[in-house]
Each structure stands twice: as C-alpha cells, then as structure tokens.
Amino acid sequence: MIGVRPLVLVLLDGWGIRAEREANALAEARTPVYDRLAGSALHTVLAASGEAVGLAPGKPGNAQANYMTLGAGRPVEQDILRVNRAIQEQGARGLAANPVLQKLVHRVRPLGGAVHLIGTVSPGAVAGHQHHLAVLAALLSHEGLKVWVHGVLDGIDARPRGGIEYLAEFMDDIAGAEHATLGSLMGRAYAFDETADQTLAKAAFRAIAFADAPRAEYPSAHIDQGYAKGLDDDRIAPLITQNYRGIRRDDAVFLVNLHPDIGAPLMRALLGAETGALLSSACALTALDGGGLDRVEVLFERHPVPSTLSETLSHAGRSQLLLTETIAEKNLSLFFRGGVERIYDGETIGVAESPPLAKIEKRTELAAADLVAEALDAIKKGERDFLIVNLPNVAAVGRTGNLNATIEAAEAIDKHLGKIAAMVEKRGGVLAIVSPYGKGETMRDPDTNEIWRGPTRSNMPFTLVGAGPGLALRYGTLADVAPTILSLLGVAAPDAMTGRSLIVAVEQSPEKADRVSA
C-alpha cells in the first residue's frame, strides 16, 4: 500500500478507551459504524498521556500537548514543564531572572504602579496553574510592587466544585507576600475561555478594569452561594474584594496562562481604548494568539517545532487538505502543525463555523455535516494526497458534563464516519481513525463521583482500514501516527521524528508478534 492515494485521517476528539460502562458516553452510544471498523480492520491502542505527550509522568493528556505530539511525530515538551523548571532553578536560569519579568519590575516600580496578575486558581495545568500564579505574586511582592491577583476558577480541567479548596490553598501560598492581595475572583467562563461569551467577557473586563462587580468580604461564601444555585466553578459570577478599586494609571497587567487562546480576549479588552492608555506594561507567561496583542511581552516564547507531518509532506510535494471547525480550530491549524502559522505549499486548511458554545448541548452535530460534505467532495475528486477530517464533537460536548448530549454527539459522528468510510472504500483509498485525547469515556470522577469535564489519562484507539493483507499494527503512542501516515504515503520520516510506523508485517519473530494487535 506504499504511496496510497487518497489517505484520509479522521480525528475523533474525546474518543478514549475505558472498559467500565458507567458514565462512559462512548460505551453507551450506539456506534455501529465505528464498532464494525474497529472490529474488522487493523486496530491498536496508543498511549496518550504523561511523558508520551510531553507532560510530566501520570498527567492527563490534553488537546494542546496531544495534537503537538500527533503532528510532530514525537513528544513535544509543554510550556508547563519549561515554567516549572525555571521556578525550580536559581540564578540566571531561574524565573526571577527572566528578562521580561525584570523589565516589568524596572518599568513599574519607579512609577508606583501595581501589577494585576490574572490566572487560574486551580491545579488543572491546562489553562494555567495556581502554583505559577502564587510564585509570581510572591516574586513581584518581594520586589516591592503592589500585586492585585485576579483569580479565575476552573471547573473543567479540575474538580468542578473544588474552587473553595483551591482558593484556600492559594491564599495560604501567598500569605507571606505582604504586597499581594486578592482583587477579584470569577469563573473561567467569564474571563479565561477561548470561546467566552461576549456578555460574560464584558462583565469580567469591567470587574478588573473598573471594579464594577459585587463586593464580597468572604469570596468563599460567594462561591458557596454559586454552588447552591447549581453552578460549577467556571460559572461563578465576578466579585471584587473590599479594597479593590480597579486599574489605575501606570499599572501593569500580567496574564498567567499556559495556552495561546486562554485569556486572550480579556487581554485584548484590557489593552483597548478604555484602559490600555493607563497601562505601563502588559505581559503573558506564555505566547498568545490573535490580533490586538502586540504590546504583550512573553516570558516563555513559543518555539515552532520543525519537521512536522505537515512540513514533511509539503517538502515531499504531497497535497494536503485539513478540515476542522472553529470550536477546535487551533488544535489542527496551530498545535498539530507545531506552532507554525504560515500555510505550507500544497496545504489547505478549511474551517467550518461551529454553533455558539451555549447551544452545543442541543446542537451536538456541530458543523460535522459541512465538514464531511467538503471531505466527501475532495475524496471524490481525488485531487488530494492526504486529508484530515477533525470531528471534535465528543470532546466539545463532553466539556459541558452532559452525558446524554455527549452520547448524542458520538452517535451523530458515527453516521458521518460511515459516509467517509464508504467514499474512501469506493475510491480505493485508506482510512485511518484516531482520537488525539480522551474525554467522553470518563464523565464522572471515579474517586468523588462528581461530574468530570476535563481530559483523561486514557489510551487512544487507532484503526486502519484498507491497508491490505499481511499487515498488523503494534501497540504504540500518539507519536507513532505521523510516521505511520508517512509510510503509507511513501515518504521517509525525518530524523527528528522519534516515533515509528505502527504497521508491521504479520510474518515476524514470535517476540515481536506478541506486541501486535490485529
């Protein structure tokens, strides 16, 4: 099958593997097409968490880390490890010596301004981490700067109602920082989600910029009142503390993020006409994406990953069509492509419009019909060597915590998968199906029985349809997918890819055959 055309890779976000059926949307869903393909074609299991995807051992995978691994053909060290290492280091390589942080201090201190630190009060480690927020608050306070902390409750990548506990831990951590004070608190749906509703985002902006929000003497009581109303941490309305007065002239804003989209809309608003002229500085912990952020200086810049699948195919003269939708656009257009924003020769990226985030529980198909129609047309024309169709439904809907809606999402996608499989078969091509990261298979925390809305540690399924006789698949990791695609297209994998093809011949030594999953 070397040099097959077309080769279609379907990415099923959130479609992880878990044996238990309880709170498992994928086990409960009726997915006859997926079940038939996984049961009759070549099938194997891939590691997709911890060190296999550039994270610390035992950490759940996530969209950013896993898509980078998938596209790079190797684990890509994630920003959280770079930041943690800098925090642990002393001297010139330590966080305190970071030149951007030092510039911030030297710019703000003579003016008598304050630094507004904005970040998650959560150990979730996807949008951000409360340890980073606490360390920066202490460092800046030690430099004699007034620090206002604007805490963002998580609710998705951590326990949905762990906010009171996480806030207490955070306040203990900054107790020794005499110039650091909590200024505001709100759920991430208001301030930190890349898909934040405009009305909610405006409320977050006004709370931070103008102290325009209800005052609360005891933030934990405010959170508890939200729980009583049935709200998770991400939906807790903004509050300000008793002494907070908003952004003043010569103040600085500092976004403590781990994701290029997280908090970006809020930063754009703070740098806009109403408050931007007051600010002396604007910083972010890691790189942000989008316009209106030119003033933001970054402590840990993004380093584009070379020799990715996209780049390698382009250099080999292979044509590519990547299809996704707005709710998951960055996963495919940025992370999968190693942080490279320019389009390669022979590469096209198509993006369909997702329904509003508030409506996805009732529109679980999302933009799948448009994406699949485009894919079927491209497969039929036969003008592309390689197609990717990203169907993010299970992950996107699973993020709401609604089990029934996530089941519906999986069932909707299964029907579209059938259409793709039939067209690929008709054209004599090969179909590969993989999930980059898990979500829908675990929708309750097994330890607390709380709804779980975040990513998981699960392994991922990989299915290869139409690869021909005499072949099998070995067990592997997400890093092995890119070399597998290259081998099917007859393109040599670059030396930078540490992954290797999952395809093995059935005729092999008994020792190796033990690792084969057919």
C-alpha positions as CSV (number, residue, x, y, z in Angstrom):
1,M,0.0,0.0,0.0
2,I,3.0,2.3,-0.2
3,G,2.1,5.6,-2.0
4,V,-1.7,5.1,-1.5
5,R,-3.9,7.9,-2.6
6,P,-6.1,9.2,-1.1
7,L,-5.2,8.7,2.5
8,V,-7.8,10.1,4.9
9,L,-7.2,10.6,8.7
10,V,-10.2,11.1,10.8
11,L,-9.6,12.7,14.2
12,L,-12.2,11.9,16.8
13,D,-11.5,14.3,19.7
14,G,-12.5,12.9,23.1
15,W,-12.9,9.3,22.0
16,G,-10.8,7.5,24.6
17,I,-10.7,3.9,25.8
18,R,-12.2,2.8,29.1
19,A,-13.6,-0.6,30.0
20,E,-16.1,0.5,32.6
21,R,-19.5,1.5,31.2
22,E,-20.6,3.8,34.0
23,A,-20.6,7.4,32.9
24,N,-18.9,6.3,29.7
25,A,-20.7,8.1,26.8
26,L,-18.8,6.1,24.2
27,A,-19.9,2.8,25.7
28,E,-23.5,3.9,26.0
29,A,-23.7,5.3,22.5
30,R,-24.9,3.3,19.5
31,T,-21.9,3.5,17.1
32,P,-22.3,0.6,14.7
33,V,-20.0,2.0,12.0
34,Y,-17.1,2.7,14.4
35,D,-17.6,-0.7,16.1
36,R,-17.6,-2.5,12.7
37,L,-14.5,-0.8,11.5
38,A,-12.6,-1.2,14.8
39,G,-13.6,-4.9,15.0
40,S,-12.8,-5.9,11.4
41,A,-9.9,-3.6,10.3
42,L,-6.5,-3.3,11.8
43,H,-6.8,-1.8,15.3
44,T,-4.4,-1.0,18.2
45,V,-4.1,1.2,21.3
46,L,-1.9,4.2,21.8
47,A,-0.5,5.8,24.9
48,A,-1.6,9.5,25.1
49,S,-0.7,10.9,28.5
50,G,2.3,11.9,30.6
51,E,5.7,11.6,29.0
52,A,4.3,10.1,25.8
53,V,2.9,13.6,25.0
54,G,5.5,15.9,26.5
55,L,3.9,16.2,30.0
56,A,5.0,15.1,33.5
57,P,4.6,11.4,34.3
58,G,1.0,10.5,35.2
59,K,-0.5,13.7,33.9
60,P,-3.7,13.5,31.7
61,G,-3.2,14.4,28.1
62,N,-4.8,17.5,26.7
63,A,-5.6,19.0,23.3
64,Q,-2.6,21.2,23.0
65,A,0.0,18.6,24.1
66,N,-1.6,15.7,22.2
67,Y,-2.1,17.5,18.9
68,M,1.5,18.7,19.0
69,T,2.7,15.1,19.6
70,L,0.4,13.8,16.9
71,G,1.7,16.2,14.3
72,A,5.3,16.3,15.3
73,G,5.8,12.5,15.4
74,R,7.4,12.9,18.8
75,P,6.6,14.2,22.3
76,V,7.0,18.0,22.4
77,E,7.9,19.4,25.8
78,Q,5.0,21.5,27.0
79,D,5.2,25.0,28.4
80,I,4.3,23.9,31.9
81,L,7.5,21.9,32.2
82,R,9.6,24.8,31.0
83,V,7.9,27.1,33.6
84,N,8.2,24.6,36.4
85,R,11.9,24.1,35.6
86,A,12.5,27.9,35.7
87,I,10.7,28.1,39.1
88,Q,13.0,25.4,40.5
89,E,16.2,26.9,39.0
90,Q,18.2,29.5,40.8
91,G,20.4,32.3,39.4
92,A,20.4,33.3,35.7
93,R,18.2,30.5,34.6
94,G,15.6,30.9,37.3
95,L,12.2,32.6,36.9
96,A,13.2,35.6,39.0
97,A,15.9,36.4,36.5
98,N,13.7,36.2,33.4
99,P,14.5,39.4,31.4
100,V,10.8,40.1,30.6
101,L,9.9,39.9,34.3
102,Q,12.9,42.1,35.3
103,K,11.8,44.6,32.6
104,L,8.3,44.7,34.1
105,V,9.7,45.3,37.6
106,H,12.1,48.1,36.5
107,R,9.3,49.7,34.5
108,V,6.5,49.7,37.1
109,R,8.4,50.2,40.3
110,P,9.6,53.8,39.7
111,L,6.1,54.8,38.6
112,G,4.5,53.4,41.8
113,G,2.1,51.3,39.8
114,A,0.6,48.0,40.7
115,V,0.7,44.7,38.8
116,H,-2.6,42.9,38.0
117,L,-1.9,39.2,37.9
118,I,-4.7,37.2,36.1
119,G,-4.6,33.4,36.3
120,T,-6.4,30.2,37.3
121,V,-6.8,29.3,40.9
122,S,-6.7,25.6,40.0
123,P,-4.2,22.7,39.7
124,G,-5.7,21.8,36.3
125,A,-2.5,22.7,34.5
126,V,-4.2,23.1,31.1
127,A,-5.4,26.7,31.1
128,G,-2.9,27.6,33.8
129,H,-1.8,26.6,37.3
130,Q,-2.3,28.2,40.7
131,H,1.3,27.5,41.7
132,H,2.6,29.7,38.9
133,L,0.2,32.4,40.0
134,A,1.4,32.2,43.6
135,V,5.1,32.1,42.7
136,L,4.7,35.2,40.5
137,A,2.7,37.0,43.2
138,A,5.4,36.3,45.7
139,L,8.3,37.3,43.4
140,L,6.7,40.7,42.4
141,S,5.7,41.4,46.0
142,H,9.3,40.7,47.1
143,E,10.4,43.4,44.6
144,G,8.2,45.9,46.5
145,L,5.4,46.0,43.9
146,K,1.7,46.1,44.8
147,V,0.2,43.0,43.3
148,W,-3.6,42.6,42.7
149,V,-4.4,39.0,42.0
150,H,-7.4,38.3,39.8
151,G,-8.3,34.7,40.4
152,V,-10.0,32.6,37.8
153,L,-11.9,29.5,39.0
154,D,-11.6,26.4,36.7
155,G,-14.3,23.8,36.9
156,I,-13.3,22.0,33.8
157,D,-9.7,20.8,34.0
158,A,-10.0,20.3,37.7
159,R,-12.8,19.3,40.1
160,P,-16.0,21.1,39.0
161,R,-16.6,22.4,42.6
162,G,-13.1,22.4,44.1
163,G,-12.8,26.2,44.0
164,I,-13.2,26.8,47.7
165,E,-10.5,24.3,48.5
166,Y,-8.2,25.6,45.7
167,L,-8.7,29.2,46.8
168,A,-7.8,28.4,50.4
169,E,-4.6,26.7,49.3
170,F,-3.7,29.6,47.1
171,M,-4.3,32.2,49.8
172,D,-2.1,30.1,52.2
173,D,0.6,30.1,49.5
174,I,0.7,33.9,49.2
175,A,0.2,34.6,52.9
176,G,3.8,35.6,53.2
177,A,3.7,38.0,50.2
178,E,2.9,41.2,52.1
179,H,2.1,43.3,49.0
180,A,-0.1,40.7,47.2
181,T,-3.9,40.9,47.6
182,L,-6.8,39.2,46.0
183,G,-8.6,41.8,43.9
184,S,-11.3,39.8,42.1
185,L,-12.5,36.3,41.5
186,M,-14.6,34.8,38.7
187,G,-15.3,31.6,36.8
188,R,-13.3,30.9,33.6
189,A,-16.5,31.1,31.5
190,Y,-16.3,34.9,32.1
191,A,-12.6,35.5,31.5
192,F,-10.4,32.7,30.6
193,D,-12.1,30.5,27.9
194,E,-11.1,30.9,24.3
195,T,-14.8,30.7,23.4
196,A,-16.0,33.1,26.1
197,D,-19.5,34.6,25.6
198,Q,-19.2,38.3,24.9
199,T,-21.7,39.3,27.6
200,L,-19.7,37.3,30.2
201,A,-16.4,38.6,28.9
202,K,-17.6,42.2,29.3
203,A,-18.6,41.5,32.9
204,A,-15.0,40.2,33.6
205,F,-13.4,43.2,31.9
206,R,-15.5,45.7,34.0
207,A,-14.7,43.9,37.2
208,I,-11.0,44.0,36.6
209,A,-10.8,47.4,34.9
210,F,-13.3,49.4,36.9
211,A,-14.0,47.4,40.0
212,D,-17.6,47.1,38.6
213,A,-18.9,43.9,40.3
214,P,-20.5,43.0,43.6
215,R,-18.1,43.3,46.6
216,A,-17.6,40.3,48.8
217,E,-15.9,40.3,52.2
218,Y,-15.6,36.5,52.0
219,P,-15.0,35.1,48.5
220,S,-15.5,31.5,49.7
221,A,-19.1,32.4,50.8
222,H,-19.7,33.8,47.3
223,I,-18.5,30.6,45.7
224,D,-20.7,28.6,48.1
225,Q,-23.7,30.6,47.1
226,G,-23.0,29.7,43.4
227,Y,-22.8,26.1,44.3
228,A,-26.2,26.4,46.0
229,K,-27.6,27.7,42.7
230,G,-26.2,24.6,40.9
231,L,-23.2,26.4,39.3
232,D,-19.8,24.8,38.9
233,D,-16.6,26.8,39.4
234,D,-16.4,28.0,35.7
235,R,-19.8,29.8,36.0
236,I,-19.2,31.7,39.3
237,A,-20.0,35.3,38.7
238,P,-17.3,38.0,39.1
239,L,-16.8,39.5,42.6
240,I,-14.3,42.1,43.8
241,T,-12.8,42.4,47.3
242,Q,-13.4,45.2,49.7
243,N,-10.4,47.3,48.9
244,Y,-10.1,46.8,45.1
245,R,-10.5,50.0,43.1
246,G,-9.7,48.9,39.5
247,I,-6.9,49.7,37.1
248,R,-5.0,52.9,37.7
249,R,-2.5,54.9,35.7
250,D,0.9,53.3,35.4
251,D,-0.4,49.8,36.4
252,A,0.6,46.7,34.5
253,V,-1.4,43.6,33.6
254,F,0.1,40.1,33.6
255,L,-1.7,37.0,32.2
256,V,-0.5,33.8,33.8
257,N,-1.5,31.4,31.1
258,L,-0.5,28.0,29.6
259,H,-2.5,28.2,26.4
260,P,-2.4,30.7,23.5
261,D,-6.1,31.3,23.4
262,I,-6.8,31.3,27.2
263,G,-7.4,34.8,28.5
264,A,-6.5,36.4,25.1
265,P,-9.9,38.1,24.6
266,L,-9.7,39.6,28.1
267,M,-6.2,40.9,27.5
268,R,-7.3,42.5,24.2
269,A,-10.1,44.3,26.1
270,L,-7.7,45.5,28.8
271,L,-5.3,46.8,26.1
272,G,-8.2,48.6,24.4
273,A,-9.1,52.2,24.4
274,E,-10.8,52.3,27.8
275,T,-7.8,51.1,29.9
276,G,-4.9,50.5,27.5
277,A,-3.6,54.1,27.7
278,L,-3.3,53.7,31.5
279,L,-1.1,50.7,31.5
280,S,2.7,50.9,31.7
281,S,3.2,47.2,30.7
282,A,1.4,44.1,29.6
283,C,2.9,40.6,29.9
284,A,1.9,36.9,29.5
285,L,3.6,33.8,30.9
286,T,3.4,32.0,27.5
287,A,2.6,33.1,23.9
288,L,-0.8,34.4,23.0
289,D,-2.5,34.3,19.6
290,G,-4.6,36.8,17.7
291,G,-4.6,40.5,16.9
292,G,-4.5,43.4,19.4
293,L,-1.8,41.8,21.5
294,D,1.3,43.4,20.1
295,R,2.1,45.1,23.4
296,V,2.2,41.9,25.3
297,E,5.7,40.7,26.2
298,V,6.1,37.0,26.8
299,L,8.2,35.3,29.4
300,F,8.3,32.0,27.6
301,E,8.1,32.4,23.9
302,R,6.8,29.8,21.6
303,H,9.4,27.8,19.6
304,P,8.0,26.4,16.4
305,V,8.5,22.6,16.1
306,P,10.4,21.7,12.8
307,S,9.9,18.6,10.7
308,T,6.3,18.0,11.4
309,L,4.0,15.8,9.3
310,S,2.6,18.9,7.5
311,E,6.0,20.3,6.7
312,T,7.4,16.9,5.6
313,L,4.5,16.2,3.3
314,S,4.8,19.7,1.8
315,H,8.5,19.2,1.1
316,A,7.8,15.9,-0.5
317,G,5.3,17.5,-2.9
318,R,2.2,15.9,-1.4
319,S,-1.0,17.9,-1.3
320,Q,-3.0,18.2,2.0
321,L,-6.4,19.3,3.0
322,L,-7.1,19.8,6.7
323,L,-10.7,20.3,7.7
324,T,-11.9,21.4,11.2
325,E,-14.4,23.8,12.8
326,T,-14.0,27.0,14.8
327,I,-14.5,25.4,18.2
328,A,-11.3,23.3,17.7
329,E,-9.5,25.3,15.1
330,K,-6.3,25.9,17.0
331,N,-5.8,22.2,17.6
332,L,-5.4,21.5,13.9
333,S,-4.2,24.8,12.5
334,L,-1.6,25.6,15.2
335,F,-0.8,22.7,17.6
336,F,-0.8,19.9,15.1
337,R,1.4,22.0,12.8
338,G,4.0,22.6,15.6
339,G,3.1,26.2,16.3
340,V,3.8,27.3,12.7
341,E,1.2,29.8,11.5
342,R,2.1,30.0,7.8
343,I,0.5,27.7,5.3
344,Y,2.8,25.3,3.5
345,D,2.9,24.7,-0.2
346,G,0.2,22.2,-1.2
347,E,-1.6,22.6,2.1
348,T,-5.1,24.0,2.5
349,I,-6.9,24.4,5.9
350,G,-10.7,24.6,5.8
351,V,-12.7,25.8,8.9
352,A,-16.4,25.5,9.3
353,E,-18.4,27.7,11.7
354,S,-19.4,25.9,15.0
355,P,-22.6,26.8,16.7
356,P,-22.3,29.1,19.7
357,L,-20.9,27.4,22.8
358,A,-24.1,28.0,24.7
359,K,-26.0,25.9,22.2
360,I,-23.8,22.9,21.6
361,E,-25.7,20.7,24.1
362,K,-28.7,21.0,21.7
363,R,-26.7,21.0,18.5
364,T,-24.4,18.1,19.1
365,E,-23.7,17.5,15.5
366,L,-21.9,20.9,15.5
367,A,-20.6,21.6,11.9
368,A,-20.0,17.9,11.0
369,A,-22.4,18.0,8.1
370,D,-20.4,20.8,6.4
371,L,-17.0,19.3,7.1
372,V,-18.0,15.8,5.9
373,A,-19.6,17.2,2.7
374,E,-16.4,19.0,2.0
375,A,-14.3,15.9,2.7
376,L,-16.5,13.7,0.5
377,D,-16.2,16.1,-2.4
378,A,-12.4,16.2,-2.0
379,I,-12.2,12.4,-1.8
380,K,-14.4,12.0,-4.9
381,K,-12.3,14.5,-6.9
382,G,-9.2,12.6,-6.0
383,E,-7.0,15.8,-6.1
384,R,-5.5,15.5,-2.6
385,D,-2.9,13.0,-1.4
386,F,-3.8,13.4,2.2
387,L,-7.0,14.6,4.0
388,I,-7.6,15.2,7.7
389,V,-11.1,15.5,9.0
390,N,-11.3,16.7,12.6
391,L,-14.6,15.9,14.3
392,P,-14.4,17.4,17.8
393,N,-18.0,16.7,18.9
394,V,-17.4,14.2,21.7
395,A,-14.8,16.4,23.3
396,A,-16.6,19.7,22.8
397,V,-19.9,18.4,24.1
398,G,-18.2,16.3,26.8
399,R,-16.8,19.5,28.2
400,T,-20.3,20.5,29.3
401,G,-20.5,17.5,31.6
402,N,-23.8,16.5,29.9
403,L,-23.7,12.7,29.5
404,N,-26.8,12.3,27.3
405,A,-25.7,15.1,25.0
406,T,-22.2,13.5,24.7
407,I,-23.9,10.2,23.8
408,E,-25.9,12.0,21.1
409,A,-22.6,13.6,19.8
410,A,-21.0,10.2,19.4
411,E,-24.0,8.8,17.6
412,A,-24.1,11.7,15.2
413,I,-20.5,11.4,14.4
414,D,-20.8,7.6,13.8
415,K,-23.2,8.3,10.9
416,H,-20.8,10.7,9.3
417,L,-17.9,8.3,9.8
418,G,-19.9,5.8,7.7
419,K,-20.2,8.2,4.8
420,I,-16.4,8.8,4.9
421,A,-15.6,5.1,5.1
422,A,-17.9,4.3,2.2
423,M,-16.3,7.0,-0.1
424,V,-12.8,6.1,0.8
425,E,-13.5,2.4,0.0
426,K,-15.1,3.4,-3.3
427,R,-12.0,5.4,-4.3
428,G,-9.7,2.6,-3.2
429,G,-8.0,4.6,-0.5
430,V,-7.0,4.1,3.1
431,L,-8.8,5.4,6.1
432,A,-7.1,6.0,9.5
433,I,-9.1,6.8,12.6
434,V,-7.6,8.1,15.8
435,S,-8.6,10.0,18.9
436,P,-6.0,12.6,19.9
437,Y,-7.2,12.8,23.6
438,G,-9.9,11.4,25.8
439,K,-12.9,12.9,27.4
440,G,-16.2,11.2,26.6
441,E,-15.2,7.9,28.1
442,T,-14.9,9.3,31.7
443,M,-17.6,11.7,32.6
444,R,-17.6,11.2,36.3
445,D,-14.7,11.3,38.7
446,P,-14.4,7.7,40.0
447,D,-13.0,8.9,43.3
448,T,-15.5,11.6,44.2
449,N,-18.4,10.7,41.9
450,E,-18.5,14.3,40.7
451,I,-19.2,15.2,37.1
452,W,-15.8,15.2,35.3
453,R,-15.4,17.6,32.4
454,G,-11.7,17.6,31.7
455,P,-9.3,15.4,29.7
456,T,-8.3,12.0,30.8
457,R,-5.3,9.6,31.2
458,S,-6.9,7.0,28.9
459,N,-5.2,5.3,26.0
460,M,-6.5,6.1,22.5
461,P,-7.8,3.8,19.7
462,F,-6.2,3.7,16.3
463,T,-7.9,1.9,13.4
464,L,-6.5,1.5,9.8
465,V,-9.0,0.5,7.1
466,G,-8.0,-0.8,3.7
467,A,-4.2,-1.2,4.3
468,G,-4.2,-4.6,2.6
469,P,-3.4,-8.2,3.6
470,G,-0.4,-9.4,5.5
471,L,-0.2,-6.4,7.8
472,A,-0.9,-5.8,11.5
473,L,-0.5,-2.9,14.0
474,R,1.7,-2.9,17.1
475,Y,1.0,-1.0,20.3
476,G,2.4,2.5,20.4
477,T,1.9,6.1,21.3
478,L,0.4,9.1,19.5
479,A,3.9,10.0,18.3
480,D,3.8,6.9,16.1
481,V,0.8,8.2,14.0
482,A,2.8,10.7,11.8
483,P,5.5,8.1,10.8
484,T,2.6,5.7,10.0
485,I,1.0,8.2,7.7
486,L,4.3,9.0,6.0
487,S,5.0,5.3,5.4
488,L,1.6,4.8,3.8
489,L,2.3,7.8,1.5
490,G,5.8,6.5,0.6
491,V,7.5,9.4,2.3
492,A,10.6,8.9,4.5
493,A,10.1,10.2,8.1
494,P,12.6,12.9,9.1
495,D,15.2,12.1,11.7
496,A,13.6,14.4,14.2
497,M,10.6,12.1,14.5
498,T,11.3,9.6,17.3
499,G,8.0,7.8,16.6
500,R,7.9,4.9,14.2
501,S,5.3,3.3,12.0
502,L,2.7,1.2,13.7
503,I,2.4,-1.1,10.7
504,V,4.2,-4.4,10.9
505,A,4.2,-7.5,8.7
506,V,2.4,-10.5,10.1
507,E,5.5,-12.6,9.3
508,Q,7.8,-11.7,12.1
509,S,9.6,-13.1,15.0
510,P,7.4,-14.5,17.9
511,E,8.9,-11.9,20.3
512,K,7.7,-9.1,18.1
513,A,4.4,-10.8,17.3
514,D,3.4,-10.6,21.0
515,R,3.1,-6.8,20.6
516,V,0.8,-6.9,17.5
517,S,-2.9,-6.1,17.7
518,A,-4.9,-7.0,14.7
